[in-house]
Amino acid sequence: MYMSKPSLADLQRAVQISEQIEKLEAELKSVLSGFDAGNAKNTGSQASTKRLGRPAKRDAVIVSQPTGHETGGDGSKPKRKKSKMSAEGRAKIVAAVKARWAREKGAK
């Protein structure tokens, strides 16, 4: 589809709309963050350049801080204990699988 070049009036209107958007974004930011509108005006242009999508881990919001007893005590993630299966338990599972396959082969 062929589109003609925008006129000067169209470009001026686009600039006005863009300025209004920046002003509204700054006002929205100030309302949501509790800052006054004067401080938020400087960050309005940054909002338009912010990348979309899932934030990086460093920008992620921490929901709750772990307490000492949930972790190793030093604030690190808790170590998950490796599950161990006894030889007897493994033998029971192997026997059950073999019995199942024997039933399947016998049914055919």
Legacy VTK file of the C-alpha trace (Angstrom):
# vtk DataFile Version 3.0
C-alpha trace
ASCII
DATASET POLYDATA
POINTS 108 float
0.000 0.000 0.000
1.420 3.377 -0.984
1.283 6.089 1.675
1.968 9.774 1.071
4.369 11.777 3.213
2.777 13.354 6.291
2.103 17.066 6.147
3.670 19.606 8.481
0.413 19.852 10.439
0.374 16.069 10.877
3.954 16.102 12.175
3.206 18.939 14.590
0.158 17.066 15.888
2.284 13.921 16.322
4.812 15.894 18.392
2.013 17.316 20.563
0.589 13.853 21.157
4.032 12.478 21.989
4.595 15.279 24.529
1.193 14.614 26.077
2.032 10.917 26.376
5.336 11.684 28.114
3.589 14.078 30.481
0.897 11.512 31.323
3.485 8.762 31.818
5.369 10.980 34.244
2.173 11.778 36.103
1.220 8.109 36.261
4.654 7.218 37.560
4.403 9.887 40.248
0.977 8.663 41.327
2.059 5.031 41.513
5.409 5.636 43.176
4.418 8.477 45.504
6.863 11.002 43.997
5.786 14.475 43.035
5.254 15.146 39.324
8.391 17.363 39.130
10.735 14.479 39.896
8.948 12.072 37.592
9.085 14.333 34.523
12.761 13.573 33.992
12.088 9.834 33.809
9.239 10.056 31.273
11.504 9.580 28.265
13.157 6.565 29.897
9.812 4.785 30.145
9.441 4.775 26.361
12.875 3.169 25.873
12.405 0.460 28.492
12.561 -3.050 27.096
9.385 -5.080 27.081
9.028 -8.630 28.303
10.125 -10.523 31.358
12.474 -8.515 33.572
15.987 -9.713 34.293
16.512 -11.537 37.559
18.299 -8.557 39.075
15.188 -6.428 38.428
12.777 -9.004 39.799
10.736 -8.080 42.826
11.532 -10.112 45.918
8.258 -11.310 47.410
9.568 -12.436 50.765
12.948 -12.729 52.386
13.919 -16.213 53.533
14.462 -16.657 57.229
17.490 -18.376 58.703
15.796 -21.662 59.529
14.542 -22.140 55.949
18.051 -21.880 54.592
21.421 -23.147 55.663
21.522 -20.360 58.274
23.826 -18.162 56.227
21.013 -16.816 54.006
21.792 -19.082 51.058
19.238 -21.310 49.396
18.420 -24.479 51.291
20.296 -27.542 50.131
17.983 -30.233 48.859
18.812 -33.631 50.239
19.553 -36.228 47.594
16.888 -38.905 47.646
18.322 -42.349 48.109
16.651 -45.611 47.254
17.618 -48.808 48.936
18.613 -51.824 46.884
15.558 -53.631 48.242
13.195 -50.858 47.087
14.791 -50.781 43.645
14.485 -54.573 43.373
10.754 -54.348 44.165
10.231 -51.775 41.420
12.196 -53.862 38.898
10.143 -56.947 39.821
6.878 -55.020 39.405
7.949 -53.729 35.975
8.968 -57.202 34.837
5.640 -58.617 36.042
3.768 -55.896 34.163
5.633 -56.638 30.939
5.025 -60.359 31.405
1.280 -59.695 31.756
1.305 -57.525 28.633
3.142 -60.144 26.583
0.932 -62.938 27.948
-2.265 -61.058 27.043
-1.334 -60.866 23.363
LINES 1 109
108 0 1 2 3 4 5 6 7 8 9 10 11 12 13 14 15 16 17 18 19 20 21 22 23 24 25 26 27 28 29 30 31 32 33 34 35 36 37 38 39 40 41 42 43 44 45 46 47 48 49 50 51 52 53 54 55 56 57 58 59 60 61 62 63 64 65 66 67 68 69 70 71 72 73 74 75 76 77 78 79 80 81 82 83 84 85 86 87 88 89 90 91 92 93 94 95 96 97 98 99 100 101 102 103 104 105 106 107
